[in-house]
């Protein structure tokens, strides 16, 4: 019985991460990843991107607005 209760609790905690809102119930943000949720709250297309080359030679777009940072692959070699 104790094992079943532990498994049910673990599943409930694991599934609680699968939500449309970030930050928890009642105070979460919409899951729209195109908006910066920092202090200035501007659209990500308004931010200036730089290029970072990793040690393997792959290029990445990198945007850092001070609080949050964004990184995506630009060119794989």
MMTF fields as JSON, N, C-alpha, C and O atoms, coordinates in Angstrom:
{
  "mmtfVersion": "1.0.0",
  "mmtfProducer": "UNKNOWN",
  "numBonds": 307,
  "numAtoms": 308,
  "numGroups": 77,
  "numChains": 1,
  "numModels": 1,
  "chainsPerModel": [1],
  "groupsPerChain": [77],
  "chainIdList": ["A"],
  "bondAtomList": [4, 2, 8, 6, 12, 10, 16, 14, 20, 18, 24, 22, 28, 26, 32, 30, 36, 34, 40, 38, 44, 42, 48, 46, 52, 50, 56, 54, 60, 58, 64, 62, 68, 66, 72, 70, 76, 74, 80, 78, 84, 82, 88, 86, 92, 90, 96, 94, 100, 98, 104, 102, 108, 106, 112, 110, 116, 114, 120, 118, 124, 122, 128, 126, 132, 130, 136, 134, 140, 138, 144, 142, 148, 146, 152, 150, 156, 154, 160, 158, 164, 162, 168, 166, 172, 170, 176, 174, 180, 178, 184, 182, 188, 186, 192, 190, 196, 194, 200, 198, 204, 202, 208, 206, 212, 210, 216, 214, 220, 218, 224, 222, 228, 226, 232, 230, 236, 234, 240, 238, 244, 242, 248, 246, 252, 250, 256, 254, 260, 258, 264, 262, 268, 266, 272, 270, 276, 274, 280, 278, 284, 282, 288, 286, 292, 290, 296, 294, 300, 298, 304, 302],
  "bondOrderList": [1, 1, 1, 1, 1, 1, 1, 1, 1, 1, 1, 1, 1, 1, 1, 1, 1, 1, 1, 1, 1, 1, 1, 1, 1, 1, 1, 1, 1, 1, 1, 1, 1, 1, 1, 1, 1, 1, 1, 1, 1, 1, 1, 1, 1, 1, 1, 1, 1, 1, 1, 1, 1, 1, 1, 1, 1, 1, 1, 1, 1, 1, 1, 1, 1, 1, 1, 1, 1, 1, 1, 1, 1, 1, 1, 1],
  "groupList": [{"groupName": "UNK", "atomNameList": ["N", "CA", "C", "O"], "elementList": ["N", "C", "C", "O"], "formalChargeList": [0, 0, 0, 0], "bondAtomList": [1, 0, 2, 1, 3, 2], "bondOrderList": [1, 1, 2], "singleLetterCode": "X", "chemCompType": "L-PEPTIDE LINKING"}],
  "groupTypeList": [0, 0, 0, 0, 0, 0, 0, 0, 0, 0, 0, 0, 0, 0, 0, 0, 0, 0, 0, 0, 0, 0, 0, 0, 0, 0, 0, 0, 0, 0, 0, 0, 0, 0, 0, 0, 0, 0, 0, 0, 0, 0, 0, 0, 0, 0, 0, 0, 0, 0, 0, 0, 0, 0, 0, 0, 0, 0, 0, 0, 0, 0, 0, 0, 0, 0, 0, 0, 0, 0, 0, 0, 0, 0, 0, 0, 0],
  "groupIdList": [1, 2, 3, 4, 5, 6, 7, 8, 9, 10, 11, 12, 13, 14, 15, 16, 17, 18, 19, 20, 21, 22, 23, 24, 25, 26, 27, 28, 29, 30, 31, 32, 33, 34, 35, 36, 37, 38, 39, 40, 41, 42, 43, 44, 45, 46, 47, 48, 49, 50, 51, 52, 53, 54, 55, 56, 57, 58, 59, 60, 61, 62, 63, 64, 65, 66, 67, 68, 69, 70, 71, 72, 73, 74, 75, 76, 77],
  "secStructList": [7, 2, 2, 2, 2, 2, 2, 2, 2, 2, 2, 2, 2, 2, 2, 6, 6, 7, 7, 1, 3, 3, 1, 1, 6, 6, 6, 7, 3, 3, 1, 7, 6, 6, 5, 7, 7, 1, 1, 1, 7, 7, 5, 4, 4, 4, 1, 7, 7, 3, 3, 3, 3, 7, 6, 6, 1, 7, 3, 3, 3, 3, 3, 3, 7, 1, 1, 7, 3, 3, 3, 3, 3, 3, 3, 7, 7],
  "xCoordList": [0.823, 0.0, 0.864, 0.566, 1.937, 2.827, 3.499, 3.682, 3.861, 4.507, 3.546, 3.939, 2.289, 1.296, 1.072, 0.978, 0.987, 0.798, 1.992, 1.822, 3.181, 4.386, 4.41, 4.794, 4.011, 3.981, 2.936, 3.203, 1.764, 0.715, 1.164, 0.932, 1.798, 2.304, 3.387, 3.396, 4.294, 5.356, 4.779, 5.249, 3.772, 3.128, 2.417, 2.481, 1.75, 1.046, 2.026, 1.769, 3.128, 4.143, 4.77, 5.011, 5.032, 5.609, 4.684, 5.138, 3.401, 2.442, 2.131, 1.645, 2.398, 2.126, 3.045, 2.743, 4.155, 5.058, 4.516, 4.978, 3.559, 2.984, 1.792, 0.644, 2.054, 0.984, 1.206, 2.33, 0.159, 0.26, 0.799, 1.115, 0.906, 1.356, 2.636, 2.786, 3.556, 4.8, 4.65, 3.931, 5.298, 5.293, 4.27, 4.154, 3.529, 2.591, 1.164, 0.893, 0.28, -1.136, -1.444, -0.931, -2.273, -2.73, -1.829, -2.306, -0.55, 0.343, 1.209, 2.178, 0.869, 1.69, 1.586, 0.703, 2.497, 2.533, 2.036, 2.208, 1.42, 1.031, 2.26, 3.366, 2.081, 3.212, 3.698, 4.438, 3.316, 3.769, 5.233, 5.564, 6.113, 7.551, 8.059, 9.268, 7.182, 7.627, 7.729, 8.191, 7.313, 7.373, 8.346, 8.39, 9.119, 10.025, 9.196, 8.375, 9.394, 8.625, 9.442, 9.169, 10.443, 11.256, 10.566, 9.344, 11.329, 10.773, 10.167, 9.092, 10.849, 10.369, 9.313, 8.57, 9.214, 8.17, 7.963, 6.849, 9.004, 8.864, 8.908, 9.322, 8.482, 8.489, 9.934, 10.788, 10.206, 11.579, 12.145, 13.364, 11.294, 11.803, 12.408, 13.123, 12.139, 12.708, 14.082, 14.755, 14.511, 15.821, 16.894, 16.605, 18.128, 19.227, 19.979, 20.37, 20.176, 20.837, 22.308, 22.689, 23.114, 24.522, 24.782, 23.908, 25.969, 26.327, 27.441, 28.44, 27.256, 28.262, 28.667, 27.809, 29.97, 30.493, 31.014, 31.912, 30.435, 30.856, 32.172, 32.63, 32.78, 34.064, 34.02, 35.063, 32.832, 32.703, 32.565, 32.517, 32.501, 32.375, 30.945, 30.722, 29.967, 28.562, 28.199, 28.596, 27.442, 27.005, 25.666, 24.809, 25.5, 24.259, 23.849, 24.688, 22.528, 21.988, 21.884, 21.432, 22.298, 22.203, 21.662, 22.146, 20.654, 20.05, 20.068, 19.631, 20.571, 20.601, 20.086, 20.689, 18.972, 18.412, 18.709, 18.1, 19.618, 20.028, 19.492, 20.221, 18.242, 17.647, 17.519, 17.898, 16.981, 16.802, 17.731, 18.115, 18.082, 18.879, 18.235, 17.584, 18.416, 17.829, 18.928, 19.796, 18.902, 19.92, 19.251, 18.415, 19.611, 19.104, 20.174, 21.034, 20.114, 21.108, 20.944, 19.825, 22.054, 22.05, 22.615, 22.042, 23.743, 24.418, 25.14, 25.931, 24.869, 25.569, 26.629, 26.387, 27.794, 28.872, 29.164, 30.037],
  "yCoordList": [-1.198, 0.0, 1.259, 2.233, 1.22, 2.364, 2.631, 3.784, 1.564, 1.701, 2.303, 3.153, 1.87, 2.416, 3.903, 4.686, 4.29, 5.697, 6.53, 7.641, 6.001, 6.694, 6.835, 7.886, 5.804, 5.851, 6.848, 7.602, 6.859, 7.801, 9.233, 10.116, 9.466, 10.803, 11.222, 12.365, 10.319, 10.628, 10.932, 11.845, 10.182, 10.445, 11.793, 12.526, 12.122, 13.404, 14.569, 15.569, 14.448, 15.507, 15.6, 16.7, 14.465, 14.463, 15.075, 15.807, 14.788, 15.337, 16.798, 17.492, 17.272, 18.681, 19.599, 20.78, 19.076, 19.872, 20.032, 20.906, 19.218, 19.272, 20.223, 19.781, 21.504, 22.487, 23.547, 23.726, 24.248, 25.298, 26.601, 27.522, 26.685, 27.916, 27.658, 26.633, 28.61, 28.518, 29.294, 30.292, 28.862, 29.602, 29.127, 29.718, 28.087, 27.546, 28.006, 28.858, 27.436, 27.742, 29.138, 29.548, 29.856, 31.154, 32.323, 33.455, 32.092, 33.196, 32.919, 33.635, 31.893, 31.483, 32.406, 33.261, 32.214, 32.959, 32.058, 30.841, 32.623, 31.796, 31.143, 31.672, 30.02, 29.279, 29.841, 29.155, 31.044, 31.688, 32.072, 32.954, 31.413, 31.635, 32.783, 33.007, 33.52, 34.619, 35.926, 36.92, 35.961, 37.185, 37.033, 36.0, 38.073, 38.161, 38.474, 39.39, 37.734, 37.969, 38.698, 38.585, 39.442, 40.218, 41.513, 41.62, 42.488, 43.759, 44.545, 45.127, 44.57, 45.388, 44.695, 45.381, 43.391, 42.587, 42.936, 43.272, 42.863, 43.134, 41.832, 40.792, 41.902, 40.752, 40.376, 41.251, 39.087, 38.641, 39.086, 39.149, 39.396, 39.871, 41.269, 41.701, 41.982, 43.312, 43.266, 44.294, 42.099, 41.969, 41.746, 41.227, 42.136, 41.995, 40.701, 40.449, 39.889, 38.596, 38.694, 39.445, 37.927, 37.785, 36.354, 35.496, 36.093, 34.748, 34.226, 34.907, 33.017, 32.361, 31.081, 30.321, 30.832, 29.609, 28.725, 29.113, 27.527, 26.627, 25.932, 26.067, 25.201, 24.547, 23.53, 23.195, 23.035, 22.086, 22.774, 22.097, 24.1, 24.844, 25.127, 25.632, 24.82, 25.077, 26.507, 26.983, 27.18, 28.551, 28.53, 27.688, 29.465, 29.588, 31.051, 31.939, 31.296, 32.624, 32.722, 31.783, 33.852, 34.037, 35.43, 36.42, 35.496, 36.763, 36.79, 35.838, 37.871, 38.012, 39.395, 40.403, 39.445, 40.744, 41.09, 42.008, 40.383, 40.701, 39.751, 39.373, 39.354, 38.437, 37.054, 36.054, 37.006, 35.747, 35.716, 36.76, 34.531, 34.37, 33.337, 32.405, 33.501, 32.597, 32.131, 32.919, 30.864, 30.277, 29.309, 28.506, 29.375, 28.408, 28.144, 28.988, 26.974, 26.583, 27.417, 27.652, 27.857, 28.628, 27.792, 27.748, 27.125, 26.336, 25.189, 25.403, 23.976, 22.801, 22.369, 22.358, 22.016, 21.531, 20.093, 19.498],
  "zCoordList": [0.0, 0.0, 0.0, -0.691, 0.786, 0.878, -0.475, -0.866, -1.18, -2.488, -3.502, -4.301, -3.479, -4.407, -4.157, -5.102, -2.9, -2.556, -3.015, -3.517, -2.845, -3.285, -4.805, -5.318, -5.522, -6.991, -7.492, -8.428, -6.887, -7.281, -7.02, -7.845, -5.892, -5.574, -6.559, -7.016, -6.89, -7.849, -9.23, -9.909, -9.646, -10.943, -10.941, -11.927, -9.86, -9.779, -9.825, -10.495, -9.131, -9.151, -10.539, -11.037, -11.162, -12.505, -13.538, -14.417, -13.447, -14.403, -14.142, -15.035, -12.955, -12.673, -13.466, -13.633, -13.954, -14.788, -16.204, -16.938, -16.602, -17.945, -17.94, -17.895, -17.986, -17.933, -18.991, -19.46, -19.373, -20.383, -19.818, -20.572, -18.524, -17.887, -17.114, -16.449, -17.215, -16.469, -15.169, -15.124, -14.146, -12.892, -11.884, -10.811, -12.189, -11.217, -11.449, -12.295, -10.695, -10.837, -10.319, -9.278, -11.038, -10.582, -10.917, -10.984, -11.129, -11.423, -12.642, -12.896, -13.388, -14.511, -15.711, -15.792, -16.627, -17.871, -18.988, -18.91, -20.034, -21.169, -21.784, -21.668, -22.425, -22.97, -24.303, -25.008, -24.67, -25.896, -25.74, -24.948, -26.493, -26.357, -27.218, -27.267, -27.902, -28.754, -27.995, -28.556, -26.739, -25.945, -24.795, -24.126, -24.577, -23.447, -22.209, -22.237, -21.127, -19.922, -18.863, -17.668, -19.309, -18.384, -18.004, -18.108, -17.569, -17.109, -18.257, -18.109, -19.413, -20.53, -21.381, -22.082, -21.352, -22.006, -23.473, -23.875, -24.266, -25.695, -26.488, -25.975, -27.728, -28.616, -28.933, -29.08, -29.037, -29.259, -30.598, -30.753, -31.571, -32.861, -32.744, -33.649, -31.658, -31.449, -30.793, -30.708, -30.327, -29.699, -30.758, -31.836, -30.456, -31.397, -31.101, -29.962, -32.128, -31.96, -32.337, -33.234, -31.641, -31.974, -32.403, -32.279, -32.903, -33.352, -32.452, -32.22, -31.954, -31.124, -31.825, -32.274, -31.923, -32.53, -31.403, -30.655, -31.295, -30.224, -30.597, -31.732, -29.68, -29.96, -31.099, -31.66, -31.448, -32.555, -33.901, -34.928, -33.929, -35.175, -35.591, -36.691, -34.751, -35.078, -34.674, -33.611, -35.537, -35.266, -34.534, -34.805, -33.608, -32.85, -32.794, -32.64, -32.921, -32.628, -31.121, -30.466, -30.561, -29.119, -28.837, -29.386, -27.979, -27.567, -26.042, -25.395, -25.476, -24.027, -23.671, -24.041, -22.953, -22.57, -21.118, -20.566, -20.502, -19.143, -18.1, -17.183, -18.211, -17.247, -17.862, -17.252, -19.079, -19.78, -20.983, -21.511, -21.406, -22.606, -23.511, -23.038, -24.805, -25.786, -26.724, -27.1, -27.105, -27.956, -28.914, -28.5, -30.196, -31.163, -32.208, -32.461, -32.806, -33.804, -35.069, -35.525, -35.626, -36.864, -37.997, -39.086, -37.746, -38.772, -38.092, -37.174, -38.54, -38.018, -39.013, -40.22, -38.514, -39.396, -39.099, -39.73]
}
